[in-house]
Amino acid sequence: MNRKITEIFHSGELEAQTLYNKKTEWSDRSVSAVNHLYRETIDEDKAFFIEGRDFFFISTSDNDGNCDCSFKGTEENFEGKQQPAVIVIDHKTLIFPDYSGNKMYNSLGNLLINPKIGMLFIDFPSALRLRVNGHAEILNDLDSYKEQWSTAKRFVKITVNQVFWNCKKRIPKSV
C-alpha cells in the first residue's frame, strides 16, 4: 500500500520535521521507505514479539490532552501460572487484561472519553522496541477471555492503526 506522507504523519509531526531536520524532503524513495516502516497491520514477526513480552506501556489522554502513561504487566492465575500480558487476535486486533490496581482508573477513564491509545513494547536484552497506535474499547464481559486471563477485571481491545519498529538507540541492554 502506497500512502501519502500526510496519511502517515500528522501536521504537527510534519512541522517538527521541517523545523528540526532541515534535510527532511520526502522523495519518492523516502516515502516508500516510510510506507514500509509504518504499517497498519501486525505481521507474524511483530505478533511473535508482542506476545513474547512480559510487560508493555500504554499512553492515553482525555479530550483536553491530559496524558497518562501506565505500565501493564502479567499476573499469575489462580493456579500460579503466569498469564500473558497481551495477545494478538488477528492482524488488526490486540487484547490485554485489566487487573485490580490502585482504583484510580486513569487509563480506563481516559479511554472512556478518548479511545486513542499508544503502546510501547520493549525487549531490553536485544534492545528492540515496537510501537502500536490504535483505538481501544473496554470489554466488560469476563467470560470472553477467562481462559487466557482468569484474574482480569475486564479487557481492553485495541484496533491497530499504526505499528512500527522504533530506533534501538539509548535502550539499555540488560537481562
N, C-alpha and C positions, 0 to 999 in steps of 0.2 A: 504494500500500500504506500503510495507516494503522497504524503500530506504536505501542505504548505507550511512554511516555518511559523506562520501565525496560528496554525492549528496545533502546534506543539508548545510554543511559548506564548504566554500572555503578554500584554502590552508593557507591564512593569518589568518583566524579565528582559524583553527586547530593549527597553530603555536602559536598563542596567548594563546590558551587553555593550551598548553604544557608548555609555558614559565611562565604563571601567575597562573596556577592552577595545582599544581603538582599531585593532586588526579584525574585528568581527564584521565580515561581509559574507553574506550567505550565498556562496556559489552553488551551482547545481550539484557539484561533488560534495560540498559540506552539508547541504540539505539532505542528500541521500544518506550520508553518514549519520546524521541526527535521526532520520527516519528509522535507520537500522537500530540505533541505540534506544530510542524511546518507543516502546511497544505498547499496544493496547490490550494485549493478552499475555497470559502466562504460558510459557512453553514448558516442556518436560524438565529441562535443566533448572529453570527457576522454581518450578514446583518442588523438585527434589531439595533444592537449597532452602526454600521457605519451610517445608515440613521438617527439615533437619535441625531447625533452631529450637533451643530450649526457652528462648525469650525473644521479644522484639519490643519496639517502642511505637506508640501511636501519638499523633498530634491531631487535635481538634480545636475548633474555635466556635464561639457563639456568633450571632449575627452582627455584633459590634466589633468583632475582631479580637475579643479577649481570648487568649490562647490557653491551652492545657496540653502538656506533654506527659505521657504516662508510660511506665514500664509494664509490660504484660509478660508473665512467666507461666510456668507449668505448676501443677499441683498433683499430689498423689490422690488416687481414687480410694474408695473405702477399703480396698484390699491391699493398699500400699504400692500399687503400680503407678508409675509416672504417666500422666495423661499428656497428650500433645498440646503444644502451645497454640497451634493453628493447623487447619487442614485446607488443602486445595480441593474444592468440589469439582471445578472444571476450569477451562482456560480464562474465564472471566469472573470467577467467584471464589472467595475465601470465607472461612468461618473461624471465629475464635470464641472461647468461652469467657464469660464474665463471672468471676468468683466473688465471694464475700470479701469486702475490703474495709476501707475507712468510713464508709457510709456517707461520703460527701458527693459522690456521683458526678464529679467534674466532667469526665469524658462523656458519660452517658447523657448528662444534661445538655452538653453541647450538641451531641448527635441528635437529640430530640428536636432541636430547633435549626440545626445546620448539619446535614448529613455528610458533609465533606470530611474526609479523613486522609491522613498521611501515615504510612507505616514504614519503619526502618528495621531491616534485618541485618545483623552483623555477625560474622564469624571471625573472632579475634585471631585464632591460630593461623588462618590463611589470609587475614586482612581483607576479606571480601565483604562488600556492602551492597545490599539490594534495596531499592526504594519502590514502594507501591502507593499510588494515589487512587482514590476512588470515592464511592458513595456508600455509606453504612446504613444498615437497617437493624434495629434491635428486635430480636426474636425472643418472645417470652414463653413459647411452647417448650417446656422442659423435656418432653418426650422426644422431640425432634432429633436430638444428638446425645441422648443419655448414654448410648453405648460408648461414645468417644469421651464424654465428659460427665461422669456421674455426679460430680460435686458442684457443677456450674449452677448459678442462679438464673442465668439467661445466656443468650448467644448474640454475637454481632456478625452479621453477614455483610461482606464487602463486595460490591460490584466494581471491578477494576476498570479504571480509565487510563492509567499510565503505569508502566512497570519498567524499571531500568536499573542496570548495574551502575554503581556510583564509584567515583575515584577511590583508590586504595590509600592515597596519601594520608598521613597522620593518624591512621588507625594503629594503635599499639598492638604489636604481635604478642599474644600471651596465650597461655594454655587455658 
